[in-house]
Amino acid sequence: MARHYLKRAALQAGPRAAEVESTVRRMIADVAENRDEAVRRYARDLDKWTGEFRVPQSRIDEVTRALPTTFKEDFAYCHKQVTEFAKRQKESLQAFEVELRPGVLLGQKLIPISTAGCYIPGGKYPLISAAIMSVGTAKVAGVGRIVAAAPPRGPDGIYPQTLYALHHSGADEIYCVGGVQAMASMAYGCLGMPRVDMITGPGNPFVAEAKRQLFGMVGIDLPAGPTEILVIADDTADPALVATDLLGQAEHGPDSPAWFVTPSEKMGRAVLAEIELQLKTLPTREVASRSWADWGEIVVVDSDDEAIAVSDEYAPEHLEIQTGRDDYYLEKLKNYGSLFIGEESTVAYGDKGIGTNHTLPTAGAARYTGGLWVGKFIKTVTYQRLTRRASLEAAPIMARVCHEEGMLAHEITATVRAKRFAGAN
């Protein structure tokens, strides 16, 4: 493939930090053994929190009264967009029953999980919209009980806007607890929480590692790493707008990749110059400049098809296309978490509440999975029902397959049915 780089990332993704893995493993084991005592200790030592963990309704009411009307209206817009889209997704799922052969009925049922635990980080950026993406979507799915957790951001506990968002997205109970101890609490049922069936939510490397280690005991939405953006643009695009969108994601953290792929070297150089120019005045330039220096790339290719191939190789979390052939790209692109088509759309819209979910695969995971959606909270289960005549027909076939595999006890379960239903009408 013909490609060359106007800028290469100074750093490349490496193996998971052994220190993070061992620290998280130790904390989870501590919570499993010592439960609430361990959680309180970590809350005190790591978050400086010694208050009550479950947020009372009186605090929720106080925050609701204090927050400005503009915020509540903006939240309502985002909540409606995300939940309405989730409802349409749910409508696309179907339960069914089909008779593939006479007397052989096979079916599919859709069953929401019973309990979900939704975590909202509260570090550098309190991701208010994450409450809608997880709690709101779980509510649409029909999850029976939704537990929410977020860390304290000062002596009053959870960031007020986050608390409002969690409650008004449909959380049944909300806990002021953060980090690994929050994930473990939900998985093991500490602090009065029920043991959840699934945990969701973004977070720092320790939170992401906790989800990885707890997977199996509970379900998770998907593994999460540093956020990513890839933009494909040609000479029809505005280099200043492309640079703005790349830097918009780079502000997430110093390890957030921002990639630009273009079939035009002229456009590549123009975007590179724009990034350097905009970094001089960007409010979050301290973080974004480090991210761009270490992880940013500009790739020049020879054709649209090569741009598509490069993008599919990177499999970015967020993918923007600003070209004269957007429909062609939409048809051909395969590996991405969410796609933003044309200059009228941008990752920030998806992140905050235009309707699609912002919990998306990173680190190449878009090669094999999409992001969080209503179906993630719904189990697709199957069943079978046979008449006696159909069971008699199937029995010798299944028995012979069992015999070929050496599974003789399995074979017997089929042969006894052949004898039992012999002569069935």
KAGI-V182138 format. One record per pair of residues at least 24 apart in sequence whose C-alpha atoms are under 6 Angstrom apart, sorted by the first residue. I is the first residue (numbers start at 1). J is the second residue. Records with the same first field share a line. If there is no record, write none. Layout:
# KAGI-V182138
I = J / J
This chain:
# KAGI-V182138
3 = 300 / 301
4 = 299 / 300
5 = 298 / 299
6 = 298
7 = 297 / 298
8 = 297
9 = 294 / 295 / 296 / 297
10 = 294
11 = 294
28 = 184
35 = 190
36 = 190 / 191
39 = 181
53 = 175 / 176
54 = 174 / 175
55 = 174 / 175
63 = 160
78 = 353
79 = 132
81 = 354 / 355
82 = 355
85 = 355
86 = 374
103 = 386 / 387 / 390
104 = 386
105 = 384 / 385
106 = 383 / 384
107 = 382 / 383
108 = 381 / 382
109 = 380 / 381
110 = 379 / 380
111 = 378 / 379
112 = 142 / 143 / 377 / 378 / 379
113 = 143 / 377 / 378
114 = 143 / 144
115 = 144 / 145 / 146 / 196 / 197
116 = 146 / 196 / 197 / 198 / 199
117 = 146 / 147 / 148 / 196 / 199
118 = 148 / 199 / 200 / 201
119 = 148 / 149 / 150 / 201
120 = 150 / 201
121 = 150 / 203
122 = 151
128 = 162
129 = 352
131 = 165 / 166
132 = 169
133 = 357
135 = 169
136 = 169
137 = 374
141 = 374
146 = 171 / 172
147 = 173
148 = 174
149 = 174 / 175 / 176 / 177
150 = 176 / 177 / 178
151 = 176 / 177 / 178
152 = 176
179 = 207
180 = 207 / 210
221 = 372
225 = 362
226 = 256
227 = 256
228 = 256 / 257 / 258 / 317
229 = 258 / 318 / 319
230 = 258 / 259 / 260 / 319
231 = 260 / 319 / 320 / 321
232 = 261 / 262 / 321
233 = 262 / 321 / 322 / 323
234 = 262 / 323
235 = 267
236 = 323
237 = 322
239 = 270 / 271
240 = 274
243 = 271 / 274 / 275
250 = 288 / 291
251 = 287 / 288
253 = 287
254 = 287 / 290 / 291
255 = 291
256 = 291
257 = 295 / 296
258 = 296
259 = 296 / 297 / 298
260 = 298
261 = 298 / 299 / 300
262 = 300
263 = 300 / 301 / 302 / 303
265 = 300
308 = 333
315 = 364 / 366 / 367
317 = 360 / 361 / 362
335 = 366 / 367
336 = 366
337 = 361 / 366 / 370 / 371
388 = 421
389 = 424
392 = 418 / 421
